Amino acid sequence: MTPSAHQVLLHIFDCLEMILLDLPAATLLACAQRVCKAWHNTIATSPRLQRKIFLSPSSGREGRSRTPNPLLATSFPRFFTTSLYDHAGPDEVLESLGVPGEVQGILQRPKQEQPPLLRTGASWRRMFPEYPITFKLGLIEARVMVDLVSYHSGILDVPYGVTMGKLFDTVYTMFLGRDTFADRFCIYWRDKTRDPRVTPSSYIYGKEEIALSTFPSDVTIVIFTHIYDGDLALLPESKADLNPQYMPADFDLSLVDLQLAFSRFEYPFE
């Protein structure tokens, strides 16, 4: 059987690439790759299509305009906040992963099947959460110890660029998987020119903006965590130190060195 003109057209790489570029990113990622081998290979080898689904580091033409990944923002809404004070608890994070019901503490939840997002080979882990990509994660942790709160900070260097997998694994290391009561966190998508101002009240009431102010301008994604029993809050040194229940199958431990930024008494006037 002689192939029709449109069938021939769809097997020419440049023509197929132009057609696929008009598709929404979600359709490219979830549906178009499954149509046939030709479509899958075109999407996998086209730099322009890879950039459209945030799987290519850079085109060299993004400039400084910040573009969040809309696919990831939909699947991980609590990871794409714009305020340093927009905190979320474990419940909200787990629900975004497809874990139903309320959580009183992740370690008390009965074991169940791994959510699909956490299975081996999940494509979201290779995607970049934004363009242009960043190579550093800022980390701030508030530790409550009876009547004392201490703020610790550090910078995690990621030489090949921060992917969503690296971002999630760092949050898991610092928050979801910790063997302590980590009660809230946020991810701050940072523009240093818009950082909250450090004022005298920042020191009186203990605010995370003090630790934030120590980061250089190239730290554009900042993870903040707040935990109790801070005197017992040892940072994990291996995967064995973390709760494995909701750990991604491809989890990669992020070793973090946090240093004391400042501390204050919880009730300075009593």
Order of alpha helices (4+ residues) and beta strands (2+ residues): alpha-alpha-alpha-alpha-alpha-beta-alpha-alpha-beta-beta-beta-alpha-beta-alpha-alpha-beta-beta
